[in-house]
Amino acid sequence: MSERLSGVAVVGSANLDLVVEVARPPRVGETLLGRAAGRFPGGKGLNQAVASARSGAPTRFCGVVGADEAGDLLQRTLTDAGVDGLVRRTDAAPTGVAHVFALEGGDNSIVVAAGANAELAAEDAAADVAGAAVVLAQLEVPAASVAAALRAARVAGALTLLNAAPAAARALDLLGDVDVLIVNETECEELGGVDALHAAGAAIVVLTRGADGVELHRRGAEVAHVPAFSIVPVDTTGAGDAFCGALAATLAAGAPIEDALVTASAAGAIVAQHQGANTPALTPEALRTMVATR
Ligand code: RIB
C-alpha cells in the first residue's frame, strides 16, 4: 500500500431494503403472511461504505441511485454517516430495491432488483477509486465496473478487497487484481472452495462463518481462526457488510490483518444486534469497547 494513498473507496450497490418479518421463506406457489418491518437504507456497497466511515476511516462511495425518493434517502444516509458522496443519480432506472425476508432467529433471505445499480459505468468506477489506500467492492453492480475499479486500484498501488457477494462465477476472473477476498461459507462453496480461490489468484481468503467466527487463509500458511463475539442477534442483515467495511477501514489505518479481523468481527456483531443493515451504534468507541472484551 503506497503512502501517497489514503482512506477507503467502496464501489458498489445502494438499495432500499423492504423488510418483511416471516417465520420462513415462502415455497414456490405459496403465499405467506408476514409483518412489514419497515423500509431501510441498504445495498452491500452502501452498507460497507457506511460501516467503513462509522469505523473511523475517511470513506467515499461510488455507486448509482435513481432520481427518486429512495435515492434521496440513500444519499442522506451516506452523508449522515460521513461518507464522501460520489453517488450518481440516473433517470434511466429507479433506485435498486431489496426484498428482505427477516426470518426467525435473526437470519434472512434477500432478493435484489438492481435498478440504477446496473447503470454504474466502468470509467466512473475506475476514476472514483483514485487516491484511495484501500478499495472495496462487491458483486451487485456490473462486473465490468468492478473489474475496472480493481484494476485502477491495483495499478495505483492500493490494497484491493473483494466481497464476492452475491457469489457468481465471474468473481474468479477478477481475482488477479484482488489482494483480500472475503466470502461466507455459501459463497466459498459456490466458488469451488478455498483451494480453488487461491489457485484462481486470491492470495488471502477471509472466510466468515457466522457464530463460528472467521478463518484467515493465506496461500501456503497455516489457517488462523478468529472467534466470533458472543451476541444475541436481532437482525443479521448487513452484519457481513459491516464486517467488510470495518475490515477495510482498519486496514487503511495500517493495522495488521489479524487485528483488523477482530475489529471487523466486532462491527458485524454490533450491527447484528440492531434492526436494519446500518446503525449509528457502530462507532470507533463502540468497536474499541467490544474488542477490549477479548
Ligand atoms: O448484505 C445485505 C444487503 O444485501 C441488503 O442491505 C440488501 O440491500 C442487499 O444488497
py3Dmol code that shows the C-alpha trace and the ligand (Angstrom):
import py3Dmol

protein = """\
ATOM      1  CA  MET A   1       0.000   0.000   0.000  1.00  0.00           C
ATOM      2  CA  SER A   2       1.582   3.307  -1.119  1.00  0.00           C
ATOM      3  CA  GLU A   3       1.983   6.193   1.369  1.00  0.00           C
ATOM      4  CA  ARG A   4       0.548   8.678  -1.172  1.00  0.00           C
ATOM      5  CA  LEU A   5      -2.820   6.976  -0.827  1.00  0.00           C
ATOM      6  CA  SER A   6      -5.339   7.348   1.988  1.00  0.00           C
ATOM      7  CA  GLY A   7      -8.776   6.292   3.122  1.00  0.00           C
ATOM      8  CA  VAL A   8     -11.244   3.797   1.696  1.00  0.00           C
ATOM      9  CA  ALA A   9     -13.220   3.807  -1.565  1.00  0.00           C
ATOM     10  CA  VAL A  10     -16.209   1.479  -1.765  1.00  0.00           C
ATOM     11  CA  VAL A  11     -17.568   0.606  -5.203  1.00  0.00           C
ATOM     12  CA  GLY A  12     -20.987  -0.972  -5.112  1.00  0.00           C
ATOM     13  CA  SER A  13     -24.737  -1.030  -4.774  1.00  0.00           C
ATOM     14  CA  ALA A  14     -27.218   1.105  -2.863  1.00  0.00           C
ATOM     15  CA  ASN A  15     -30.725  -0.282  -2.306  1.00  0.00           C
ATOM     16  CA  LEU A  16     -33.896   0.486  -0.471  1.00  0.00           C
ATOM     17  CA  ASP A  17     -34.447  -2.543   1.800  1.00  0.00           C
ATOM     18  CA  LEU A  18     -38.126  -3.518   2.171  1.00  0.00           C
ATOM     19  CA  VAL A  19     -38.102  -5.803   5.194  1.00  0.00           C
ATOM     20  CA  VAL A  20     -40.827  -8.353   5.981  1.00  0.00           C
ATOM     21  CA  GLU A  21     -40.660 -10.459   9.134  1.00  0.00           C
ATOM     22  CA  VAL A  22     -41.699 -14.014   8.372  1.00  0.00           C
ATOM     23  CA  ALA A  23     -41.157 -17.403  10.028  1.00  0.00           C
ATOM     24  CA  ARG A  24     -39.557 -18.967   6.931  1.00  0.00           C
ATOM     25  CA  PRO A  25     -39.074 -18.160   3.232  1.00  0.00           C
ATOM     26  CA  PRO A  26     -42.117 -18.900   1.007  1.00  0.00           C
ATOM     27  CA  ARG A  27     -42.187 -22.078  -1.088  1.00  0.00           C
ATOM     28  CA  VAL A  28     -42.942 -21.980  -4.835  1.00  0.00           C
ATOM     29  CA  GLY A  29     -46.650 -21.259  -5.353  1.00  0.00           C
ATOM     30  CA  GLU A  30     -47.182 -20.353  -1.706  1.00  0.00           C
ATOM     31  CA  THR A  31     -48.430 -17.085  -0.188  1.00  0.00           C
ATOM     32  CA  LEU A  32     -47.260 -16.438   3.368  1.00  0.00           C
ATOM     33  CA  LEU A  33     -48.460 -13.794   5.790  1.00  0.00           C
ATOM     34  CA  GLY A  34     -45.639 -11.745   7.283  1.00  0.00           C
ATOM     35  CA  ARG A  35     -45.257  -8.442   9.133  1.00  0.00           C
ATOM     36  CA  ALA A  36     -43.934  -5.339   7.378  1.00  0.00           C
ATOM     37  CA  ALA A  37     -40.907  -4.359   9.472  1.00  0.00           C
ATOM     38  CA  GLY A  38     -40.004  -1.205   7.582  1.00  0.00           C
ATOM     39  CA  ARG A  39     -38.021   0.448   4.791  1.00  0.00           C
ATOM     40  CA  PHE A  40     -34.314   0.801   5.476  1.00  0.00           C
ATOM     41  CA  PRO A  41     -31.257   2.069   3.625  1.00  0.00           C
ATOM     42  CA  GLY A  42     -29.267  -0.883   2.294  1.00  0.00           C
ATOM     43  CA  GLY A  43     -27.265  -2.330  -0.542  1.00  0.00           C
ATOM     44  CA  LYS A  44     -23.992  -4.109   0.086  1.00  0.00           C
ATOM     45  CA  GLY A  45     -21.951  -1.189  -1.223  1.00  0.00           C
ATOM     46  CA  LEU A  46     -23.749   1.468   0.797  1.00  0.00           C
ATOM     47  CA  ASN A  47     -23.719  -0.685   3.939  1.00  0.00           C
ATOM     48  CA  GLN A  48     -19.989  -1.283   3.604  1.00  0.00           C
ATOM     49  CA  ALA A  49     -19.226   2.390   2.939  1.00  0.00           C
ATOM     50  CA  VAL A  50     -21.293   3.453   5.954  1.00  0.00           C
ATOM     51  CA  ALA A  51     -19.565   0.848   8.153  1.00  0.00           C
ATOM     52  CA  SER A  52     -16.141   1.984   6.981  1.00  0.00           C
ATOM     53  CA  ALA A  53     -16.928   5.636   7.749  1.00  0.00           C
ATOM     54  CA  ARG A  54     -18.531   4.761  11.093  1.00  0.00           C
ATOM     55  CA  SER A  55     -15.399   2.747  11.926  1.00  0.00           C
ATOM     56  CA  GLY A  56     -13.373   5.948  11.570  1.00  0.00           C
ATOM     57  CA  ALA A  57     -11.911   5.890   8.038  1.00  0.00           C
ATOM     58  CA  PRO A  58     -12.246   8.721   5.524  1.00  0.00           C
ATOM     59  CA  THR A  59     -14.532   6.926   3.080  1.00  0.00           C
ATOM     60  CA  ARG A  60     -16.056   7.582  -0.300  1.00  0.00           C
ATOM     61  CA  PHE A  61     -18.773   5.666  -2.090  1.00  0.00           C
ATOM     62  CA  CYS A  62     -19.016   5.080  -5.810  1.00  0.00           C
ATOM     63  CA  GLY A  63     -22.484   3.971  -6.891  1.00  0.00           C
ATOM     64  CA  VAL A  64     -25.684   4.968  -8.674  1.00  0.00           C
ATOM     65  CA  VAL A  65     -29.220   5.602  -7.388  1.00  0.00           C
ATOM     66  CA  GLY A  66     -32.383   6.706  -9.188  1.00  0.00           C
ATOM     67  CA  ALA A  67     -33.802  10.234  -9.368  1.00  0.00           C
ATOM     68  CA  ASP A  68     -36.461   9.291  -6.817  1.00  0.00           C
ATOM     69  CA  GLU A  69     -37.346   9.483  -3.135  1.00  0.00           C
ATOM     70  CA  ALA A  70     -35.461   6.282  -2.298  1.00  0.00           C
ATOM     71  CA  GLY A  71     -32.364   7.779  -3.923  1.00  0.00           C
ATOM     72  CA  ASP A  72     -32.750  10.861  -1.693  1.00  0.00           C
ATOM     73  CA  LEU A  73     -32.930   8.646   1.403  1.00  0.00           C
ATOM     74  CA  LEU A  74     -29.805   6.710   0.415  1.00  0.00           C
ATOM     75  CA  GLN A  75     -27.862   9.853  -0.372  1.00  0.00           C
ATOM     76  CA  ARG A  76     -28.842  11.275   3.065  1.00  0.00           C
ATOM     77  CA  THR A  77     -27.786   8.038   4.761  1.00  0.00           C
ATOM     78  CA  LEU A  78     -24.322   8.295   3.243  1.00  0.00           C
ATOM     79  CA  THR A  79     -23.983  11.954   4.166  1.00  0.00           C
ATOM     80  CA  ASP A  80     -25.185  11.382   7.750  1.00  0.00           C
ATOM     81  CA  ALA A  81     -22.574   8.635   8.172  1.00  0.00           C
ATOM     82  CA  GLY A  82     -19.844  10.991   6.950  1.00  0.00           C
ATOM     83  CA  VAL A  83     -19.262   9.222   3.621  1.00  0.00           C
ATOM     84  CA  ASP A  84     -17.986  11.447   0.806  1.00  0.00           C
ATOM     85  CA  GLY A  85     -20.706  11.278  -1.822  1.00  0.00           C
ATOM     86  CA  LEU A  86     -19.618  10.144  -5.229  1.00  0.00           C
ATOM     87  CA  VAL A  87     -23.116   8.773  -5.610  1.00  0.00           C
ATOM     88  CA  ARG A  88     -24.532   9.415  -9.061  1.00  0.00           C
ATOM     89  CA  ARG A  89     -28.228   9.859  -9.946  1.00  0.00           C
ATOM     90  CA  THR A  90     -29.798   8.423 -13.078  1.00  0.00           C
ATOM     91  CA  ASP A  91     -33.125   8.905 -14.849  1.00  0.00           C
ATOM     92  CA  ALA A  92     -32.630   5.604 -16.678  1.00  0.00           C
ATOM     93  CA  ALA A  93     -33.801   3.342 -13.823  1.00  0.00           C
ATOM     94  CA  PRO A  94     -35.311   3.532 -10.337  1.00  0.00           C
ATOM     95  CA  THR A  95     -33.213   3.099  -7.202  1.00  0.00           C
ATOM     96  CA  GLY A  96     -32.345  -0.545  -6.502  1.00  0.00           C
ATOM     97  CA  VAL A  97     -34.730  -2.400  -4.207  1.00  0.00           C
ATOM     98  CA  ALA A  98     -34.017  -5.368  -1.935  1.00  0.00           C
ATOM     99  CA  HIS A  99     -36.857  -7.538  -0.648  1.00  0.00           C
ATOM    100  CA  VAL A 100     -35.578  -8.815   2.665  1.00  0.00           C
ATOM    101  CA  PHE A 101     -37.263 -11.721   4.457  1.00  0.00           C
ATOM    102  CA  ALA A 102     -36.206 -11.364   8.098  1.00  0.00           C
ATOM    103  CA  LEU A 103     -36.527 -14.903   9.424  1.00  0.00           C
ATOM    104  CA  GLU A 104     -36.988 -16.096  12.991  1.00  0.00           C
ATOM    105  CA  GLY A 105     -33.654 -16.285  14.834  1.00  0.00           C
ATOM    106  CA  GLY A 106     -32.112 -13.301  13.027  1.00  0.00           C
ATOM    107  CA  ASP A 107     -31.280 -14.925   9.640  1.00  0.00           C
ATOM    108  CA  ASN A 108     -32.540 -13.539   6.348  1.00  0.00           C
ATOM    109  CA  SER A 109     -33.178 -14.257   2.653  1.00  0.00           C
ATOM    110  CA  ILE A 110     -32.858 -11.418   0.143  1.00  0.00           C
ATOM    111  CA  VAL A 111     -33.913 -10.783  -3.453  1.00  0.00           C
ATOM    112  CA  VAL A 112     -32.448  -7.692  -5.144  1.00  0.00           C
ATOM    113  CA  ALA A 113     -33.852  -5.801  -8.143  1.00  0.00           C
ATOM    114  CA  ALA A 114     -30.733  -3.957  -9.325  1.00  0.00           C
ATOM    115  CA  GLY A 115     -32.429  -0.927 -10.919  1.00  0.00           C
ATOM    116  CA  ALA A 116     -29.999   2.009 -11.003  1.00  0.00           C
ATOM    117  CA  ASN A 117     -27.130  -0.146  -9.701  1.00  0.00           C
ATOM    118  CA  ALA A 118     -26.855  -1.647 -13.194  1.00  0.00           C
ATOM    119  CA  GLU A 119     -26.015   1.835 -14.522  1.00  0.00           C
ATOM    120  CA  LEU A 120     -22.599   2.112 -12.838  1.00  0.00           C
ATOM    121  CA  ALA A 121     -20.156   2.808 -15.680  1.00  0.00           C
ATOM    122  CA  ALA A 122     -16.713   1.210 -15.718  1.00  0.00           C
ATOM    123  CA  GLU A 123     -14.926   4.507 -16.381  1.00  0.00           C
ATOM    124  CA  ASP A 124     -16.663   6.184 -13.422  1.00  0.00           C
ATOM    125  CA  ALA A 125     -15.794   3.279 -11.120  1.00  0.00           C
ATOM    126  CA  ALA A 126     -12.149   3.412 -12.181  1.00  0.00           C
ATOM    127  CA  ALA A 127     -11.947   7.197 -11.787  1.00  0.00           C
ATOM    128  CA  ASP A 128     -13.638   7.248  -8.383  1.00  0.00           C
ATOM    129  CA  VAL A 129     -11.099   4.989  -6.655  1.00  0.00           C
ATOM    130  CA  ALA A 130      -8.151   7.273  -7.460  1.00  0.00           C
ATOM    131  CA  GLY A 131      -6.183   8.211  -4.332  1.00  0.00           C
ATOM    132  CA  ALA A 132      -7.764   5.617  -2.019  1.00  0.00           C
ATOM    133  CA  ALA A 133      -5.443   3.387   0.020  1.00  0.00           C
ATOM    134  CA  VAL A 134      -7.996   0.579   0.234  1.00  0.00           C
ATOM    135  CA  VAL A 135     -10.607  -0.218  -2.417  1.00  0.00           C
ATOM    136  CA  LEU A 136     -13.510  -2.496  -1.527  1.00  0.00           C
ATOM    137  CA  ALA A 137     -16.091  -3.892  -3.976  1.00  0.00           C
ATOM    138  CA  GLN A 138     -18.863  -6.492  -4.110  1.00  0.00           C
ATOM    139  CA  LEU A 139     -20.862  -8.054  -6.976  1.00  0.00           C
ATOM    140  CA  GLU A 140     -24.236  -6.266  -7.016  1.00  0.00           C
ATOM    141  CA  VAL A 141     -23.042  -3.843  -9.732  1.00  0.00           C
ATOM    142  CA  PRO A 142     -21.811  -4.676 -13.264  1.00  0.00           C
ATOM    143  CA  ALA A 143     -18.780  -6.996 -13.250  1.00  0.00           C
ATOM    144  CA  ALA A 144     -17.015  -4.779 -15.810  1.00  0.00           C
ATOM    145  CA  SER A 145     -17.236  -1.826 -13.396  1.00  0.00           C
ATOM    146  CA  VAL A 146     -15.877  -3.877 -10.506  1.00  0.00           C
ATOM    147  CA  ALA A 147     -13.065  -5.123 -12.754  1.00  0.00           C
ATOM    148  CA  ALA A 148     -12.200  -1.572 -13.859  1.00  0.00           C
ATOM    149  CA  ALA A 149     -12.135  -0.286 -10.274  1.00  0.00           C
ATOM    150  CA  LEU A 150      -9.946  -3.144  -9.028  1.00  0.00           C
ATOM    151  CA  ARG A 151      -7.557  -2.761 -11.976  1.00  0.00           C
ATOM    152  CA  ALA A 152      -7.214   1.005 -11.454  1.00  0.00           C
ATOM    153  CA  ALA A 153      -6.685   0.473  -7.725  1.00  0.00           C
ATOM    154  CA  ARG A 154      -4.063  -2.210  -8.292  1.00  0.00           C
ATOM    155  CA  VAL A 155      -2.160  -0.017 -10.786  1.00  0.00           C
ATOM    156  CA  ALA A 156      -2.229   2.884  -8.283  1.00  0.00           C
ATOM    157  CA  GLY A 157      -0.789   0.659  -5.526  1.00  0.00           C
ATOM    158  CA  ALA A 158      -3.921   0.448  -3.371  1.00  0.00           C
ATOM    159  CA  LEU A 159      -4.898  -2.620  -1.339  1.00  0.00           C
ATOM    160  CA  THR A 160      -7.862  -4.295  -3.054  1.00  0.00           C
ATOM    161  CA  LEU A 161     -10.650  -6.151  -1.242  1.00  0.00           C
ATOM    162  CA  LEU A 162     -13.454  -8.047  -2.961  1.00  0.00           C
ATOM    163  CA  ASN A 163     -16.515  -9.344  -1.128  1.00  0.00           C
ATOM    164  CA  ALA A 164     -17.767 -11.961  -3.607  1.00  0.00           C
ATOM    165  CA  ALA A 165     -21.427 -11.430  -2.752  1.00  0.00           C
ATOM    166  CA  PRO A 166     -23.672 -12.461  -4.298  1.00  0.00           C
ATOM    167  CA  ALA A 167     -21.412 -15.322  -5.391  1.00  0.00           C
ATOM    168  CA  ALA A 168     -21.007 -15.585  -9.148  1.00  0.00           C
ATOM    169  CA  ALA A 169     -18.501 -17.477 -11.282  1.00  0.00           C
ATOM    170  CA  ARG A 170     -17.379 -14.155 -12.784  1.00  0.00           C
ATOM    171  CA  ALA A 171     -15.713 -13.413  -9.433  1.00  0.00           C
ATOM    172  CA  LEU A 172     -12.976 -15.861 -10.397  1.00  0.00           C
ATOM    173  CA  ASP A 173     -11.980 -13.653 -13.358  1.00  0.00           C
ATOM    174  CA  LEU A 174     -11.419 -10.713 -11.014  1.00  0.00           C
ATOM    175  CA  LEU A 175      -9.105 -12.427  -8.554  1.00  0.00           C
ATOM    176  CA  GLY A 176      -5.880 -11.457 -10.359  1.00  0.00           C
ATOM    177  CA  ASP A 177      -6.463  -7.904  -9.095  1.00  0.00           C
ATOM    178  CA  VAL A 178      -7.668  -8.851  -5.582  1.00  0.00           C
ATOM    179  CA  ASP A 179      -5.429  -8.825  -2.501  1.00  0.00           C
ATOM    180  CA  VAL A 180      -8.049  -9.965   0.013  1.00  0.00           C
ATOM    181  CA  LEU A 181     -11.143 -11.971  -0.925  1.00  0.00           C
ATOM    182  CA  ILE A 182     -13.987 -12.088   1.621  1.00  0.00           C
ATOM    183  CA  VAL A 183     -16.597 -14.850   1.345  1.00  0.00           C
ATOM    184  CA  ASN A 184     -19.089 -16.576   3.609  1.00  0.00           C
ATOM    185  CA  GLU A 185     -19.427 -20.353   3.648  1.00  0.00           C
ATOM    186  CA  THR A 186     -22.124 -20.476   0.938  1.00  0.00           C
ATOM    187  CA  GLU A 187     -20.195 -18.165  -1.369  1.00  0.00           C
ATOM    188  CA  CYS A 188     -16.961 -20.079  -0.798  1.00  0.00           C
ATOM    189  CA  GLU A 189     -18.637 -23.366  -1.698  1.00  0.00           C
ATOM    190  CA  GLU A 190     -20.293 -21.879  -4.794  1.00  0.00           C
ATOM    191  CA  LEU A 191     -16.898 -20.637  -5.988  1.00  0.00           C
ATOM    192  CA  GLY A 192     -15.239 -24.033  -5.556  1.00  0.00           C
ATOM    193  CA  GLY A 193     -13.667 -23.789  -2.097  1.00  0.00           C
ATOM    194  CA  VAL A 194     -10.612 -22.073  -0.625  1.00  0.00           C
ATOM    195  CA  ASP A 195      -8.006 -24.020  -2.641  1.00  0.00           C
ATOM    196  CA  ALA A 196      -9.731 -23.150  -5.926  1.00  0.00           C
ATOM    197  CA  LEU A 197      -9.840 -19.491  -4.873  1.00  0.00           C
ATOM    198  CA  HIS A 198      -6.112 -19.498  -4.071  1.00  0.00           C
ATOM    199  CA  ALA A 199      -5.444 -21.173  -7.426  1.00  0.00           C
ATOM    200  CA  ALA A 200      -7.528 -18.518  -9.210  1.00  0.00           C
ATOM    201  CA  GLY A 201      -5.320 -15.767  -7.773  1.00  0.00           C
ATOM    202  CA  ALA A 202      -6.614 -14.811  -4.303  1.00  0.00           C
ATOM    203  CA  ALA A 203      -3.529 -14.904  -2.052  1.00  0.00           C
ATOM    204  CA  ILE A 204      -5.637 -14.161   1.025  1.00  0.00           C
ATOM    205  CA  VAL A 205      -9.125 -15.586   1.579  1.00  0.00           C
ATOM    206  CA  VAL A 206     -11.155 -14.449   4.579  1.00  0.00           C
ATOM    207  CA  LEU A 207     -13.904 -16.976   5.242  1.00  0.00           C
ATOM    208  CA  THR A 208     -16.696 -15.726   7.513  1.00  0.00           C
ATOM    209  CA  ARG A 209     -18.569 -18.462   9.374  1.00  0.00           C
ATOM    210  CA  GLY A 210     -21.171 -16.588  11.420  1.00  0.00           C
ATOM    211  CA  ALA A 211     -21.234 -17.750  15.033  1.00  0.00           C
ATOM    212  CA  ASP A 212     -18.198 -19.978  14.284  1.00  0.00           C
ATOM    213  CA  GLY A 213     -16.023 -16.922  13.670  1.00  0.00           C
ATOM    214  CA  VAL A 214     -13.657 -16.152  10.818  1.00  0.00           C
ATOM    215  CA  GLU A 215     -10.880 -18.090   9.108  1.00  0.00           C
ATOM    216  CA  LEU A 216      -7.860 -16.374   7.582  1.00  0.00           C
ATOM    217  CA  HIS A 217      -6.447 -18.460   4.737  1.00  0.00           C
ATOM    218  CA  ARG A 218      -3.093 -17.270   3.389  1.00  0.00           C
ATOM    219  CA  ARG A 219      -1.698 -19.233   0.483  1.00  0.00           C
ATOM    220  CA  GLY A 220       0.982 -21.567   1.818  1.00  0.00           C
ATOM    221  CA  ALA A 221       0.437 -20.678   5.501  1.00  0.00           C
ATOM    222  CA  GLU A 222      -1.427 -22.174   8.465  1.00  0.00           C
ATOM    223  CA  VAL A 223      -5.100 -21.212   8.758  1.00  0.00           C
ATOM    224  CA  ALA A 224      -5.708 -18.662  11.534  1.00  0.00           C
ATOM    225  CA  HIS A 225      -9.050 -18.577  13.375  1.00  0.00           C
ATOM    226  CA  VAL A 226     -10.730 -15.512  14.888  1.00  0.00           C
ATOM    227  CA  PRO A 227     -13.593 -16.468  17.232  1.00  0.00           C
ATOM    228  CA  ALA A 228     -16.925 -14.641  16.940  1.00  0.00           C
ATOM    229  CA  PHE A 229     -18.149 -12.273  19.658  1.00  0.00           C
ATOM    230  CA  SER A 230     -20.948 -13.845  21.640  1.00  0.00           C
ATOM    231  CA  ILE A 231     -24.193 -11.920  20.991  1.00  0.00           C
ATOM    232  CA  VAL A 232     -27.939 -12.450  20.713  1.00  0.00           C
ATOM    233  CA  PRO A 233     -28.699 -11.396  17.113  1.00  0.00           C
ATOM    234  CA  VAL A 234     -31.725  -9.189  16.406  1.00  0.00           C
ATOM    235  CA  ASP A 235     -31.302  -8.870  12.621  1.00  0.00           C
ATOM    236  CA  THR A 236     -28.233 -10.161  10.784  1.00  0.00           C
ATOM    237  CA  THR A 237     -28.977  -8.133   7.605  1.00  0.00           C
ATOM    238  CA  GLY A 238     -25.846  -6.144   6.829  1.00  0.00           C
ATOM    239  CA  ALA A 239     -23.698  -7.783   9.519  1.00  0.00           C
ATOM    240  CA  GLY A 240     -21.401  -9.205   6.832  1.00  0.00           C
ATOM    241  CA  ASP A 241     -21.257  -5.783   5.186  1.00  0.00           C
ATOM    242  CA  ALA A 242     -20.303  -4.134   8.474  1.00  0.00           C
ATOM    243  CA  PHE A 243     -17.543  -6.730   8.756  1.00  0.00           C
ATOM    244  CA  CYS A 244     -16.205  -5.842   5.290  1.00  0.00           C
ATOM    245  CA  GLY A 245     -16.456  -2.076   5.825  1.00  0.00           C
ATOM    246  CA  ALA A 246     -14.718  -2.173   9.204  1.00  0.00           C
ATOM    247  CA  LEU A 247     -12.039  -4.510   7.809  1.00  0.00           C
ATOM    248  CA  ALA A 248     -11.302  -2.014   5.020  1.00  0.00           C
ATOM    249  CA  ALA A 249     -11.228   0.902   7.469  1.00  0.00           C
ATOM    250  CA  THR A 250      -8.901  -0.855   9.890  1.00  0.00           C
ATOM    251  CA  LEU A 251      -6.530  -1.981   7.138  1.00  0.00           C
ATOM    252  CA  ALA A 252      -6.493   1.585   5.751  1.00  0.00           C
ATOM    253  CA  ALA A 253      -5.370   2.741   9.201  1.00  0.00           C
ATOM    254  CA  GLY A 254      -2.364   0.414   8.872  1.00  0.00           C
ATOM    255  CA  ALA A 255      -3.404  -2.429  11.203  1.00  0.00           C
ATOM    256  CA  PRO A 256      -2.180  -5.971  10.535  1.00  0.00           C
ATOM    257  CA  ILE A 257      -4.893  -8.186   9.087  1.00  0.00           C
ATOM    258  CA  GLU A 258      -5.108 -10.393  12.212  1.00  0.00           C
ATOM    259  CA  ASP A 259      -6.072  -7.325  14.317  1.00  0.00           C
ATOM    260  CA  ALA A 260      -8.310  -5.905  11.599  1.00  0.00           C
ATOM    261  CA  LEU A 261     -10.302  -9.150  11.565  1.00  0.00           C
ATOM    262  CA  VAL A 262     -11.074  -8.800  15.280  1.00  0.00           C
ATOM    263  CA  THR A 263     -12.338  -5.231  14.771  1.00  0.00           C
ATOM    264  CA  ALA A 264     -14.320  -6.344  11.724  1.00  0.00           C
ATOM    265  CA  SER A 265     -15.947  -9.146  13.731  1.00  0.00           C
ATOM    266  CA  ALA A 266     -16.902  -6.622  16.406  1.00  0.00           C
ATOM    267  CA  ALA A 267     -18.521  -4.401  13.755  1.00  0.00           C
ATOM    268  CA  GLY A 268     -20.573  -7.322  12.442  1.00  0.00           C
ATOM    269  CA  ALA A 269     -21.675  -8.167  15.984  1.00  0.00           C
ATOM    270  CA  ILE A 270     -22.743  -4.568  16.681  1.00  0.00           C
ATOM    271  CA  VAL A 271     -24.845  -4.329  13.513  1.00  0.00           C
ATOM    272  CA  ALA A 272     -26.443  -7.766  14.112  1.00  0.00           C
ATOM    273  CA  GLN A 273     -27.741  -6.506  17.468  1.00  0.00           C
ATOM    274  CA  HIS A 274     -29.798  -3.783  15.736  1.00  0.00           C
ATOM    275  CA  GLN A 275     -32.572  -3.790  13.173  1.00  0.00           C
ATOM    276  CA  GLY A 276     -31.636  -2.835   9.605  1.00  0.00           C
ATOM    277  CA  ALA A 277     -28.327  -3.067   7.808  1.00  0.00           C
ATOM    278  CA  ASN A 278     -26.887   0.140   9.288  1.00  0.00           C
ATOM    279  CA  THR A 279     -26.811   1.579  12.771  1.00  0.00           C
ATOM    280  CA  PRO A 280     -25.356   4.737  14.331  1.00  0.00           C
ATOM    281  CA  ALA A 281     -24.423   2.458  17.262  1.00  0.00           C
ATOM    282  CA  LEU A 282     -21.381   1.486  15.179  1.00  0.00           C
ATOM    283  CA  THR A 283     -18.687   3.953  16.276  1.00  0.00           C
ATOM    284  CA  PRO A 284     -14.899   3.735  16.816  1.00  0.00           C
ATOM    285  CA  GLU A 285     -15.604   3.871  20.581  1.00  0.00           C
ATOM    286  CA  ALA A 286     -18.140   1.004  20.417  1.00  0.00           C
ATOM    287  CA  LEU A 287     -15.636  -1.045  18.426  1.00  0.00           C
ATOM    288  CA  ARG A 288     -12.847  -0.385  20.961  1.00  0.00           C
ATOM    289  CA  THR A 289     -15.178  -1.336  23.821  1.00  0.00           C
ATOM    290  CA  MET A 290     -16.213  -4.601  22.187  1.00  0.00           C
ATOM    291  CA  VAL A 291     -12.661  -5.516  21.125  1.00  0.00           C
ATOM    292  CA  ALA A 292     -11.493  -4.871  24.723  1.00  0.00           C
ATOM    293  CA  THR A 293     -13.809  -7.668  25.919  1.00  0.00           C
ATOM    294  CA  ARG A 294     -11.484 -10.163  24.152  1.00  0.00           C
TER     295      ARG A 294
END
"""
ligand_1 = """\
10
RIB
O -25.971 -7.605 2.663
C -27.231 -7.070 2.944
C -27.694 -6.242 1.785
O -27.861 -7.091 0.665
C -29.047 -5.597 1.995
O -28.941 -4.317 2.568
C -29.652 -5.619 0.598
O -29.879 -4.360 0.068
C -28.702 -6.448 -0.260
O -27.889 -5.675 -1.048
"""
view = py3Dmol.view(width=600, height=400)
view.addModel(protein, "pdb")
view.setStyle({"model": 0}, {"cartoon": {"style": "trace"}})
view.addModel(ligand_1, "xyz")
view.setStyle({"model": 1}, {"stick": {}})
view.zoomTo()
view.show()
